[in-house]
Amino acid sequence: MQTVNSLEAKNELGWIKNCVSEELSQKLAQVGDALRQATLCLRLPELLALSLQQPAVPAQVYQYILDFLASNPTSEQIAEFKPTPEMQERLRTLLIRSNAGELTPTELKELDEYERIEH
């Protein structure tokens, strides 16, 4: 899957290809590939560290959301989308503990992730 930036870069390269020779166009494409590889190498430690972290919320939460989105919901279904009863109960528990000032650092990350997902 390509990111928006890589698609934008391809569009820009497509425009450039119309203005320069084929040889120069190929050289520009090679430079672009080299830059993408260098960026990946620079971010590799960060990406590996992120992959080793435990998710802030259980994987089934993400799966529930992805399954819903993959079902190609209507705008009405999206507006009515709610967490499962289990998720609602966990959120309620986290909010009670947060209001009491009793959240652990892990629970705080979990609550932050639920809030991020909501938006």
DRENPA-966966 format. One record per residue: chain; x, y, z of N, C-alpha, C, O in turn. Coordinates in nm, 4 decimals, always signed. Example, Ala and Ser with C-alpha at 12.3 -4.5 7.8 and 13.67 -1.06 7.14 Angstrom:
A,+1.3190,-0.5690,+0.7800,+1.2300,-0.4500,+0.7800,+1.3200,-0.3300,+0.7800,+1.4236,-0.3319,+0.8465 .
A,+1.2850,-0.2250,+0.7080,+1.3670,-0.1060,+0.7140,+1.2900,+0.0030,+0.7870,+1.3409,+0.1138,+0.8039 .
END
This chain:
A,+0.0849,-0.1175,+0.0000,+0.0000,+0.0000,+0.0000,+0.0891,+0.1232,+0.0000,+0.1831,+0.1313,+0.0790 .
A,+0.0612,+0.2178,-0.0862,+0.1419,+0.3382,-0.0958,+0.0834,+0.4476,-0.0088,-0.0380,+0.4590,+0.0077 .
A,+0.1732,+0.5274,+0.0463,+0.1281,+0.6395,+0.1266,+0.0935,+0.7563,+0.0361,+0.1268,+0.7578,-0.0824 .
A,+0.0257,+0.8541,+0.0947,-0.0099,+0.9742,+0.0184,+0.1158,+1.0420,-0.0324,+0.1195,+1.0876,-0.1467 .
A,+0.2210,+1.0496,+0.0522,+0.3435,+1.1163,+0.0102,+0.4076,+1.0460,-0.1082,+0.4561,+1.1121,-0.2000 .
A,+0.4087,+0.9110,-0.1081,+0.4703,+0.8418,-0.2207,+0.3859,+0.8592,-0.3465,+0.4403,+0.8663,-0.4567 .
A,+0.2534,+0.8661,-0.3315,+0.1685,+0.8920,-0.4476,+0.1908,+1.0323,-0.5015,+0.1954,+1.0537,-0.6226 .
A,+0.2047,+1.1284,-0.4093,+0.2315,+1.2653,-0.4528,+0.3658,+1.2722,-0.5254,+0.3793,+1.3399,-0.6273 .
A,+0.4651,+1.2007,-0.4711,+0.5970,+1.2000,-0.5337,+0.5890,+1.1394,-0.6737,+0.6516,+1.1898,-0.7670 .
A,+0.5117,+1.0307,-0.6887,+0.4969,+0.9697,-0.8217,+0.4290,+1.0657,-0.9176,+0.4681,+1.0738,-1.0340 .
A,+0.3279,+1.1389,-0.8713,+0.2613,+1.2364,-0.9571,+0.3581,+1.3443,-1.0015,+0.3594,+1.3846,-1.1178 .
A,+0.4404,+1.3910,-0.9062,+0.5386,+1.4929,-0.9399,+0.6401,+1.4370,-1.0391,+0.6771,+1.5045,-1.1351 .
A,+0.6856,+1.3125,-1.0157,+0.7801,+1.2522,-1.1083,+0.7171,+1.2340,-1.2455,+0.7845,+1.2504,-1.3472 .
A,+0.5879,+1.2001,-1.2495,+0.5183,+1.1862,-1.3773,+0.5193,+1.3165,-1.4545,+0.5401,+1.3172,-1.5758 .
A,+0.4973,+1.4250,-1.3859,+0.4991,+1.5564,-1.4492,+0.6401,+1.5884,-1.4975,+0.6582,+1.6392,-1.6082 .
A,+0.7403,+1.5584,-1.4142,+0.8797,+1.5857,-1.4505,+0.9200,+1.5037,-1.5726,+0.9905,+1.5528,-1.6608 .
A,+0.8738,+1.3764,-1.5772,+0.9103,+1.2900,-1.6896,+0.8665,+1.3488,-1.8229,+0.9313,+1.3260,-1.9250 .
A,+0.7589,+1.4230,-1.8228,+0.7116,+1.4854,-1.9468,+0.7994,+1.6026,-1.9895,+0.7932,+1.6465,-2.1043 .
A,+0.8813,+1.6534,-1.8970,+0.9607,+1.7727,-1.9260,+1.1089,+1.7437,-1.9492,+1.1820,+1.8311,-1.9958 .
A,+1.1542,+1.6222,-1.9172,+1.2978,+1.5914,-1.9292,+1.3146,+1.4656,-2.0133,+1.2186,+1.3956,-2.0453 .
A,+1.4406,+1.4399,-2.0479,+1.4705,+1.3212,-2.1286,+1.4457,+1.1945,-2.0480,+1.4385,+1.1978,-1.9252 .
A,+1.4327,+1.0827,-2.1190,+1.4112,+0.9530,-2.0539,+1.5288,+0.9188,-1.9624,+1.5087,+0.8679,-1.8521 .
A,+1.6512,+0.9465,-2.0075,+1.7700,+0.9163,-1.9272,+1.7685,+0.9942,-1.7958,+1.7933,+0.9374,-1.6894 .
A,+1.7398,+1.1223,-1.8032,+1.7339,+1.2046,-1.6824,+1.6182,+1.1609,-1.5933,+1.6294,+1.1605,-1.4707 .
A,+1.5089,+1.1248,-1.6554,+1.3933,+1.0774,-1.5802,+1.4288,+0.9521,-1.5001,+1.3895,+0.9401,-1.3840 .
A,+1.5025,+0.8591,-1.5604,+1.5439,+0.7375,-1.4901,+1.6376,+0.7695,-1.3741,+1.6269,+0.7098,-1.2670 .
A,+1.7292,+0.8634,-1.3951,+1.8212,+0.9035,-1.2887,+1.7452,+0.9656,-1.1715,+1.7767,+0.9392,-1.0555 .
A,+1.6453,+1.0480,-1.2023,+1.5635,+1.1083,-1.0971,+1.4878,+1.0012,-1.0180,+1.4756,+1.0100,-0.8958 .
A,+1.4378,+0.9011,-1.0887,+1.3667,+0.7917,-1.0219,+1.4614,+0.7162,-0.9292,+1.4212,+0.6771,-0.8196 .
A,+1.5864,+0.6948,-0.9707,+1.6842,+0.6259,-0.8868,+1.7141,+0.7068,-0.7610,+1.7255,+0.6513,-0.6517 .
A,+1.7268,+0.8387,-0.7775,+1.7506,+0.9249,-0.6615,+1.6334,+0.9147,-0.5650,+1.6525,+0.9061,-0.4437 .
A,+1.5113,+0.9158,-0.6195,+1.3930,+0.9024,-0.5350,+1.3932,+0.7712,-0.4590,+1.3608,+0.7683,-0.3403 .
A,+1.4295,+0.6619,-0.5263,+1.4372,+0.5311,-0.4599,+1.5428,+0.5328,-0.3497,+1.5206,+0.4800,-0.2408 .
A,+1.6564,+0.5933,-0.3784,+1.7640,+0.6001,-0.2789,+1.7206,+0.6812,-0.1562,+1.7518,+0.6452,-0.0427 .
A,+1.6490,+0.7896,-0.1805,+1.6010,+0.8712,-0.0690,+1.5007,+0.7947,+0.0168,+1.5045,+0.8041,+0.1395 .
A,+1.4112,+0.7193,-0.0464,+1.3141,+0.6397,+0.0290,+1.3849,+0.5337,+0.1123,+1.3477,+0.5108,+0.2274 .
A,+1.4876,+0.4681,+0.0552,+1.5623,+0.3666,+0.1293,+1.6371,+0.4297,+0.2464,+1.6408,+0.3724,+0.3553 .
A,+1.6964,+0.5462,+0.2254,+1.7683,+0.6147,+0.3331,+1.6736,+0.6539,+0.4452,+1.7072,+0.6406,+0.5628 .
A,+1.5555,+0.7021,+0.4091,+1.4563,+0.7389,+0.5097,+1.4161,+0.6178,+0.5916,+1.4050,+0.6262,+0.7139 .
A,+1.3941,+0.5050,+0.5249,+1.3581,+0.3826,+0.5957,+1.4698,+0.3404,+0.6904,+1.4427,+0.3017,+0.8041 .
A,+1.5942,+0.3470,+0.6455,+1.7076,+0.3094,+0.7313,+1.7169,+0.3994,+0.8538,+1.7467,+0.3527,+0.9637 .
A,+1.6913,+0.5291,+0.8344,+1.6963,+0.6225,+0.9462,+1.5852,+0.5953,+1.0467,+1.6049,+0.6133,+1.1668 .
A,+1.4699,+0.5526,+0.9996,+1.3548,+0.5277,+1.0871,+1.3493,+0.3848,+1.1374,+1.2657,+0.3533,+1.2220 .
A,+1.4364,+0.2968,+1.0877,+1.4295,+0.1562,+1.1237,+1.4362,+0.1336,+1.2746,+1.3544,+0.0575,+1.3263 .
A,+1.5288,+0.1951,+1.3481,+1.5296,+0.1731,+1.4939,+1.3979,+0.2143,+1.5605,+1.3483,+0.1451,+1.6494 .
A,+1.3426,+0.3257,+1.5173,+1.2145,+0.3727,+1.5721,+1.1028,+0.2731,+1.5410,+1.0222,+0.2401,+1.6280 .
A,+1.0986,+0.2258,+1.4169,+0.9944,+0.1312,+1.3778,+1.0073,-0.0011,+1.4510,+0.9069,-0.0606,+1.4900 .
A,+1.1308,-0.0480,+1.4701,+1.1519,-0.1728,+1.5444,+1.1100,-0.1573,+1.6904,+1.0469,-0.2465,+1.7470 .
A,+1.1449,-0.0450,+1.7505,+1.1054,-0.0212,+1.8903,+0.9538,-0.0190,+1.9036,+0.8990,-0.0753,+1.9984 .
A,+0.8869,+0.0448,+1.8108,+0.7410,+0.0489,+1.8146,+0.6804,-0.0895,+1.7985,+0.5799,-0.1215,+1.8620 .
A,+0.7410,-0.1712,+1.7142,+0.6858,-0.3049,+1.6909,+0.7024,-0.3950,+1.8124,+0.6285,-0.4924,+1.8267 .
A,+0.7972,-0.3650,+1.8996,+0.8191,-0.4469,+2.0185,+0.7310,-0.4051,+2.1360,+0.7194,-0.4785,+2.2341 .
A,+0.6704,-0.2901,+2.1267,+0.5840,-0.2427,+2.2340,+0.4515,-0.3180,+2.2321,+0.3988,-0.3532,+2.1265 .
A,+0.4002,-0.3410,+2.3507,+0.2669,-0.3989,+2.3608,+0.1663,-0.2920,+2.3200,+0.1843,-0.1747,+2.3527 .
A,+0.0601,-0.3311,+2.2486,-0.0405,-0.2307,+2.2135,-0.1065,-0.1756,+2.3394,-0.1203,-0.2458,+2.4395 .
A,-0.1466,-0.0503,+2.3330,-0.2069,+0.0151,+2.4494,-0.3430,-0.0447,+2.4828,-0.3836,-0.0463,+2.5989 .
A,-0.4128,-0.0934,+2.3821,-0.5429,-0.1580,+2.4037,-0.5343,-0.2988,+2.3442,-0.4504,-0.3247,+2.2579 .
A,-0.6203,-0.3889,+2.3898,-0.6160,-0.5254,+2.3366,-0.6352,-0.5289,+2.1848,-0.7067,-0.4461,+2.1283 .
A,-0.5713,-0.6242,+2.1209,-0.5770,-0.6358,+1.9748,-0.7197,-0.6517,+1.9250,-0.7516,-0.6072,+1.8147 .
A,-0.8059,-0.7139,+2.0037,-0.9440,-0.7344,+1.9570,-1.0185,-0.6014,+1.9408,-1.1155,-0.5941,+1.8653 .
A,-0.9746,-0.4970,+2.0102,-1.0367,-0.3654,+1.9921,-1.0086,-0.3151,+1.8510,-1.0992,-0.2702,+1.7808 .
A,-0.8821,-0.3232,+1.8101,-0.8462,-0.2806,+1.6749,-0.9166,-0.3689,+1.5712,-0.9648,-0.3199,+1.4691 .
A,-0.9218,-0.4997,+1.5991,-0.9872,-0.5920,+1.5063,-1.1351,-0.5596,+1.4902,-1.1880,-0.5641,+1.3791 .
A,-1.2016,-0.5271,+1.5996,-1.3435,-0.4900,+1.5970,-1.3648,-0.3679,+1.5073,-1.4572,-0.3641,+1.4261 .
A,-1.2781,-0.2690,+1.5234,-1.2893,-0.1463,+1.4440,-1.2593,-0.1748,+1.2965,-1.3311,-0.1284,+1.2080 .
A,-1.1535,-0.2509,+1.2710,-1.1182,-0.2831,+1.1325,-1.2267,-0.3649,+1.0640,-1.2579,-0.3419,+0.9472 .
A,-1.2840,-0.4603,+1.1363,-1.3932,-0.5394,+1.0787,-1.5109,-0.4497,+1.0418,-1.5720,-0.4657,+0.9361 .
A,-1.5414,-0.3565,+1.1292,-1.6508,-0.2635,+1.1006,-1.6203,-0.1812,+0.9757,-1.7047,-0.1694,+0.8868 .
A,-1.5008,-0.1247,+0.9688,-1.4642,-0.0421,+0.8540,-1.4586,-0.1238,+0.7256,-1.4942,-0.0742,+0.6187 .
A,-1.4143,-0.2479,+0.7356,-1.4063,-0.3345,+0.6176,-1.5440,-0.3747,+0.5655,-1.5567,-0.4196,+0.4516 .
A,-1.6469,-0.3587,+0.6484,-1.7820,-0.3946,+0.6051,-1.8445,-0.2878,+0.5156,-1.9593,-0.3003,+0.4730 .
A,-1.7670,-0.1822,+0.4878,-1.8139,-0.0722,+0.4033,-1.9437,-0.0121,+0.4587,-2.0467,-0.0122,+0.3914 .
A,-1.9373,+0.0392,+0.5821,-2.0589,+0.0885,+0.6468,-2.1143,+0.2147,+0.5806,-2.0413,+0.2923,+0.5189 .
A,-2.2434,+0.2321,+0.5953,-2.3085,+0.3537,+0.5468,-2.2785,+0.4667,+0.6450,-2.2279,+0.4423,+0.7545 .
A,-2.3090,+0.5885,+0.6062,-2.2860,+0.7016,+0.6968,-2.3715,+0.6883,+0.8224,-2.3297,+0.7300,+0.9304 .
A,-2.4899,+0.6309,+0.8092,-2.5756,+0.6100,+0.9271,-2.5129,+0.5083,+1.0219,-2.5143,+0.5269,+1.1436 .
A,-2.4580,+0.4011,+0.9657,-2.3938,+0.2994,+1.0488,-2.2710,+0.3559,+1.1189,-2.2435,+0.3227,+1.2342 .
A,-2.1984,+0.4404,+1.0495,-2.0799,+0.5026,+1.1111,-2.1231,+0.5904,+1.2274,-2.0611,+0.5872,+1.3337 .
A,-2.2287,+0.6688,+1.2088,-2.2782,+0.7570,+1.3148,-2.3261,+0.6772,+1.4360,-2.3184,+0.7253,+1.5491 .
A,-2.3751,+0.5567,+1.4130,-2.4287,+0.4738,+1.5209,-2.3250,+0.3779,+1.5800,-2.3549,+0.3078,+1.6767 .
A,-2.2055,+0.3736,+1.5244,-2.1021,+0.2798,+1.5691,-2.0678,+0.3041,+1.7153,-2.0451,+0.4178,+1.7565 .
A,-2.0641,+0.1962,+1.7938,-2.0339,+0.2050,+1.9369,-1.9359,+0.0962,+1.9754,-1.9259,-0.0065,+1.9082 .
A,-1.8636,+0.1193,+2.0841,-1.7787,+0.0120,+2.1363,-1.8660,-0.1035,+2.1860,-1.9842,-0.0860,+2.2158 .
A,-1.8055,-0.2203,+2.1941,-1.8765,-0.3356,+2.2483,-1.9059,-0.3103,+2.3959,-1.8440,-0.2228,+2.4564 .
A,-1.9998,-0.3856,+2.4556,-2.0252,-0.3701,+2.5993,-1.8984,-0.3906,+2.6838,-1.8788,-0.3225,+2.7844 .
A,-1.8134,-0.4841,+2.6424,-1.6882,-0.5072,+2.7164,-1.5968,-0.3849,+2.7098,-1.5360,-0.3468,+2.8098 .
A,-1.5876,-0.3243,+2.5930,-1.5055,-0.2035,+2.5774,-1.5633,-0.0892,+2.6601,-1.4892,-0.0149,+2.7245 .
A,-1.6956,-0.0753,+2.6581,-1.7607,+0.0301,+2.7361,-1.7329,+0.0114,+2.8846,-1.7067,+0.1085,+2.9555 .
A,-1.7384,-0.1116,+2.9318,-1.7113,-0.1391,+3.0734,-1.5665,-0.1063,+3.1080,-1.5390,-0.0479,+3.2128 .
A,-1.4736,-0.1442,+3.0196,-1.3321,-0.1131,+3.0449,-1.3106,+0.0377,+3.0463,-1.2378,+0.0886,+3.1316 .
A,-1.3719,+0.1092,+2.9544,-1.3604,+0.2560,+2.9527,-1.4166,+0.3170,+3.0807,-1.3579,+0.4085,+3.1384 .
A,-1.5301,+0.2651,+3.1235,-1.5915,+0.3143,+3.2470,-1.4960,+0.2939,+3.3656,-1.4784,+0.3837,+3.4479 .
A,-1.4354,+0.1764,+3.3734,-1.3396,+0.1467,+3.4801,-1.2203,+0.2417,+3.4746,-1.1777,+0.2955,+3.5768 .
A,-1.1667,+0.2618,+3.3536,-1.0516,+0.3516,+3.3385,-1.0870,+0.4947,+3.3785,-1.0077,+0.5627,+3.4437 .
A,-1.2047,+0.5398,+3.3400,-1.2462,+0.6764,+3.3740,-1.2658,+0.6931,+3.5248,-1.2287,+0.7959,+3.5814 .
A,-1.3235,+0.5930,+3.5889,-1.3409,+0.5990,+3.7351,-1.2052,+0.6048,+3.8033,-1.1836,+0.6852,+3.8940 .
A,-1.1138,+0.5188,+3.7588,-0.9791,+0.5177,+3.8184,-0.9044,+0.6482,+3.7891,-0.8285,+0.6973,+3.8727 .
A,-0.9268,+0.7032,+3.6705,-0.8631,+0.8298,+3.6350,-0.9138,+0.9432,+3.7235,-0.8351,+1.0234,+3.7737 .
A,-1.0456,+0.9495,+3.7423,-1.1040,+1.0539,+3.8273,-1.0574,+1.0419,+3.9718,-1.0492,+1.1418,+4.0433 .
A,-1.0269,+0.9197,+4.0146,-0.9784,+0.8973,+4.1514,-0.8268,+0.9140,+4.1603,-0.7693,+0.9046,+4.2687 .
A,-0.7617,+0.9388,+4.0455,-0.6167,+0.9552,+4.0449,-0.5421,+0.8253,+4.0685,-0.4319,+0.8260,+4.1233 .
A,-0.6010,+0.7136,+4.0277,-0.5446,+0.5820,+4.0567,-0.4944,+0.5074,+3.9327,-0.4651,+0.3882,+3.9411 .
A,-0.4842,+0.5741,+3.8198,-0.4396,+0.5058,+3.6980,-0.2906,+0.4741,+3.7045,-0.2100,+0.5568,+3.7471 .
A,-0.2557,+0.3535,+3.6619,-0.1150,+0.3193,+3.6444,-0.0686,+0.3802,+3.5121,-0.1521,+0.4200,+3.4309 .
A,+0.0614,+0.3883,+3.4888,+0.1087,+0.4403,+3.3594,+0.0544,+0.3598,+3.2406,+0.0230,+0.4170,+3.1363 .
A,+0.0435,+0.2290,+3.2562,-0.0102,+0.1451,+3.1492,-0.1569,+0.1761,+3.1247,-0.2003,+0.1834,+3.0097 .
A,-0.2333,+0.1944,+3.2309,-0.3751,+0.2275,+3.2158,-0.3928,+0.3658,+3.1541,-0.4861,+0.3881,+3.0770 .
A,-0.3042,+0.4578,+3.1875,-0.3102,+0.5912,+3.1279,-0.2874,+0.5829,+2.9771,-0.3569,+0.6494,+2.9002 .
A,-0.1906,+0.5018,+2.9347,-0.1671,+0.4822,+2.7912,-0.2905,+0.4218,+2.7250,-0.3285,+0.4608,+2.6146 .
A,-0.3526,+0.3260,+2.7938,-0.4719,+0.2617,+2.7399,-0.5849,+0.3634,+2.7228,-0.6502,+0.3673,+2.6185 .
A,-0.6076,+0.4449,+2.8246,-0.7124,+0.5465,+2.8171,-0.6814,+0.6478,+2.7068,-0.7706,+0.6877,+2.6319 .
A,-0.5559,+0.6889,+2.6972,-0.5157,+0.7813,+2.5903,-0.5420,+0.7215,+2.4525,-0.5852,+0.7918,+2.3611 .
A,-0.5159,+0.5916,+2.4378,-0.5378,+0.5264,+2.3086,-0.6864,+0.5181,+2.2759,-0.7254,+0.5391,+2.1610 .
A,-0.7686,+0.4882,+2.3736,-0.9128,+0.4879,+2.3499,-0.9597,+0.6266,+2.3047,-1.0420,+0.6383,+2.2140 .
A,-0.9073,+0.7302,+2.3680,-0.9441,+0.8669,+2.3290,-0.8953,+0.8991,+2.1883,-0.9653,+0.9652,+2.1116 .
A,-0.7746,+0.8523,+2.1543,-0.7214,+0.8754,+2.0197,-0.8085,+0.8044,+1.9165,-0.8393,+0.8608,+1.8116 .
A,-0.8476,+0.6819,+1.9459,-0.9317,+0.6053,+1.8538,-1.0661,+0.6743,+1.8343,-1.1201,+0.6771,+1.7237 .
A,-1.1183,+0.7287,+1.9403,-1.2499,+0.7937,+1.9327,-1.2486,+0.9111,+1.8363,-1.3495,+0.9394,+1.7717 .
A,-1.1361,+0.9794,+1.8258,-1.1295,+1.0980,+1.7409,-1.0742,+1.0593,+1.6074,-1.0598,+1.1442,+1.5195 .
END
